[in-house]
């Protein structure tokens, strides 16, 4: 039986800062954050991404410096994405399988310098293809599922051999999680995790990311034949169930804030680690609002991240990770 007003006054526990902290139902710490970083060629290179104010592409020395920064801030994991030079892109994305590509060199450099930080590596062909799709396309421009899945297995093994801790397939091909898990087990990578982009929607929020990895303007057509329809929720549960059944250790919902309902449903249904990707468009909107004084940037960053945790996320991939970690440590 619940008491009634005035015996029950819910504002009592909100009346002071110490009490609000004591009664907080959700806690956000730097350990909940994964920091996405973009890699580029060269030495001593920082290339600001115009559509992502405050975000840059870094050469390997800069990426290693960011890894040290993350470690010192208490951020446990980095997510890596390469900006493959145009001359190394091809229709079949063969550079994805090169053990000396940008991604693999970055993994090795970070592991040599900061071995105690986790590394999540993206498995998909779009950073390596001339057509901007996540897989191999046929003559009609359709992304072929099974041929792509075979290539993704080889890409995943290439990254695991370089030292990746978490393989993160973002391609949305059917069946690729089971194939990758089988290949990792067969090669003895028993402790390499798979974080599946299980519910990845065909979203307009990805635009600035394509600038960062150099694929803006390359995409022929769209990705609606493999990424999910934003109208669908039940389908997300089916995708998650399939990937968990094939051996995923954790699942991701992408984008983040517009899909909090999906995060909550996935967590409630499966009770597994669920991550959200606060994608480039979400980041850009926060920065744009702060730049014109519409909202307080620091408060907005922390409130949106708290929303992910409240919805059920174990962690969040966010370009604001370092900034948020500083705010949380203040």
Steps between C-alpha positions, in 0.01 A plus 500: 500500500640841401447799726314803369579870513593662735649194673674430170684793345723385212680833505652416839775290343566766234543786747881484522787401272630227730156340514456514124832319462398244759170422330624500139371190323748520211874566520720621215880466520789519252502117506169510310657671198659379177684767299478473117816623326588550133836397357681660206833458323819687582694615803407790725173544313177639645220557249193672653169366368301808397158346561609371844636802689761385749556163329811427293662224303836410655813335367630207702703711742193711574283192545748364754490834684120482509525148642720626783254782558211255516684278748575797723134609489374154597348422158539122458466455124559669165312436174717539190399605149741552208497771233634284218675698224315499165780314324458204741124472453355251255166351398570192714667686788807275506688746725275385786689169494848655493676416831692826467203727433433813707273319742746222576794738534300711744403194706861387527628849582245550777554154646875559508462835677183459709442125538241538774237678290238309303472532123181457300545471125236554236430210264341620177629579152370856455827672609679300230263496201472743211120478506455569872299188579571271795534196277558360154253609233373314195450643151167650604652673803347262756720414797552123494455352844696175494798622299524799732477282809795293380707817455397626844627179660843562349489865607412399857786250512741763366401735781513230768851404391603865535376505861140618494308427819147548366394421145203722412324405175304805382395370160158345582551192282299192601697220665834674531520479880492120499761481226732746675458325836583164343810640331623669818457178697675298233805729515512498879365850560275374777498826696448740211155647551238568235287812545242475227343805342180298529243777458659748261249721328518662155531845654565853383701555819813337352593783261796656684654157564528453124701821484732366770575172320516661157198329347278807457390514137616145425180319595306379199134466597419444867536233768134422550531143368713402801464764773169504687188703426460771770131406513574153640542392861398132510754432227774635728417234756525231233839634387630503856372148568673368189834663582496383860419149382799511266746600772494878552619600848322834489275690263475858382214728404590771250420794490453570868272769637224470235488125576482492880182295470693230314776499764244456776318220318821313420623524859163396642462207259850351514676629816836510320759778468352764269699791361389809313692700243437871543571560135660787313173678422401496866839643597479767230156612619624540859797702381283717275253572781784591737670720240197729468435506873175306478604255772780441746745260338629331814154440644371375165787254458449349844121491479498314169757249624299446816195432283683211334593350836146545633360319195719198575836552333812343643700764313491763228719569198522879491727762343448696823670225703811694602303816574240306700770316695655832600163631615433184699842514662471867596 
